[in-house]
Amino acid sequence: MTLANGRPLLAMPGPTNMPDRVLQAMMRPAEELASPSITGMTDSILADLKRVFRTSGETFIYAANGHGGWEAAFTNVLSRGDKVLVLASGRFAIGWGEMAGMMGADVEILPGSWREAVDPAALEQRLRADAGHAIKAVMTVQIDTASGVVNDIPAIRRAIDAAGHPALLMVDGVASIGCMQFEMDSWGVDVAMGASQKGLMGSPGLAFVAANARALEAHQSADMRSGYWDWTGRLTGLGYMKHCGTAPEHLLFGQRAALDMLFEEGLEAIWARHATLAAATHAAVEAWSAGGVLGFGVPEAAQRAPSVTAVLTQGVDPAIITDFARDVCGVSLGLGIGDYADRAFRIAHMGHLSAGALLGVLGAVELALQAKGIPHGAGGVTAAIASLAKAV
Ligand SMILES: *Cc1c(COP(=O)(O)O)cnc(C)c1O
């Protein structure tokens, strides 16, 4: 029997549930690419991205997914042979570094764990040892979507400063910007990137990059630059060049509506909503863990991401849970990837998600555990409700 008909619910860490308002905004004809409405919309999105990234630097829009945003970010500031230090805390910073390596960067990984945040002291020590300042950039994620770890970006900045090191700080905010506090300028982030389809509630297909003055200076001598990603072309002021060609109009129509929704709710309120939904998720996982099978990927609560929770499934194939949730309940969870392949599932609680929707997601997990006879502590959803009741 399936009970999956009805509106499908995405609880995987991207893409996320697209608001109806965003979908409706996209349902319109294409327009002349240089029309005032298209160029004005581009300018408004570029300006509003500064509000989201909290920067007075430059912002850029690409018709690309997050991987494209990665390439846009590093090709604009690096040269072939440049050493970059990638801070491991799961899968995503490493993937970013691998792409830089393919383009000719000399990639070093600061070892880390899937179970805890980057250690700023280890970073400081490594940078102090680089007396000749060979390392040109430090690449990190704020939230690693594979491990569910959240890194402390201000502490990473302090470590770089404490070492007196000039490396650029480059941050992947795909799974964090629009879900939790991110302060590009006041935290001293030089290059930040994000994408449309997670906390920013748009359609998959847009990547966003922001650069401060130091990054723009590094850009002047970068030799990995290539035509489509290049910031210089996009900064000429010509409307057509802001997209290096025709604007991805429908993605922009959707993103415009999504940004309006973000500002109507308010970034601080959105961060609080994410923190509250994450705490409720943690309460449920904590209760289920009493059965001895499920457990947190990240033991330390303060290092768990507010947008996604990785749940280890010791000795049980996590696909039993995710298949049941999808096929019987209409809820799409994330499977573990990388080190967590076949060992974990992930509950995303990011983007356009209400308490009601989250309880539906957690209910689907608990139903799967019961229906499939997977040992678990009772009352996960009840614990989530208690957590929410306390918060509201
Ligand atoms: C999803 C994600 C990416 C990759 O984005 P795609 O749009 O799938 O290319 C990169 N970094 C992080 C942290 C992500 O969560």
The ligand as an SDF file (V2000), in Angstrom:
LIG
                    3D

 15 15  0  0  0  0  0  0  0  0999 V2000
   24.6770   21.1620   -2.6320 C   0  0  0  0  0  0  0  0  0  0  0  0
   26.0210   21.6790   -2.2960 C   0  0  0  0  0  0  0  0  0  0  0  0
   26.9880   21.9510   -3.2700 C   0  0  0  0  0  0  0  0  0  0  0  0
   26.8060   21.5950   -4.7160 C   0  0  0  0  0  0  0  0  0  0  0  0
   25.7240   22.2190   -5.2870 O   0  0  0  0  0  0  0  0  0  0  0  0
   25.1300   21.6520   -6.6770 P   0  0  0  0  0  0  0  0  0  0  0  0
   24.0930   22.6670   -6.9920 O   0  0  0  0  0  0  0  0  0  0  0  0
   24.5820   20.2980   -6.4000 O   0  0  0  0  0  0  0  0  0  0  0  0
   26.2370   21.6330   -7.6490 O   0  0  0  0  0  0  0  0  0  0  0  0
   28.1730   22.5110   -2.8710 C   0  0  0  0  0  0  0  0  0  0  0  0
   28.4220   22.7810   -1.5950 N   0  0  0  0  0  0  0  0  0  0  0  0
   27.5290   22.5200   -0.6260 C   0  0  0  0  0  0  0  0  0  0  0  0
   27.8730   22.8420    0.7840 C   0  0  0  0  0  0  0  0  0  0  0  0
   26.3110   21.9640   -0.9430 C   0  0  0  0  0  0  0  0  0  0  0  0
   25.4320   21.6980    0.0180 O   0  0  0  0  0  0  0  0  0  0  0  0
  1  2  1  0
  2  3  1  0
  2 14  2  0
  3  4  1  0
  3 10  2  0
  4  5  1  0
  5  6  1  0
  6  7  2  0
  6  8  1  0
  6  9  1  0
 10 11  1  0
 11 12  2  0
 12 13  1  0
 12 14  1  0
 14 15  1  0
M  END
$$$$
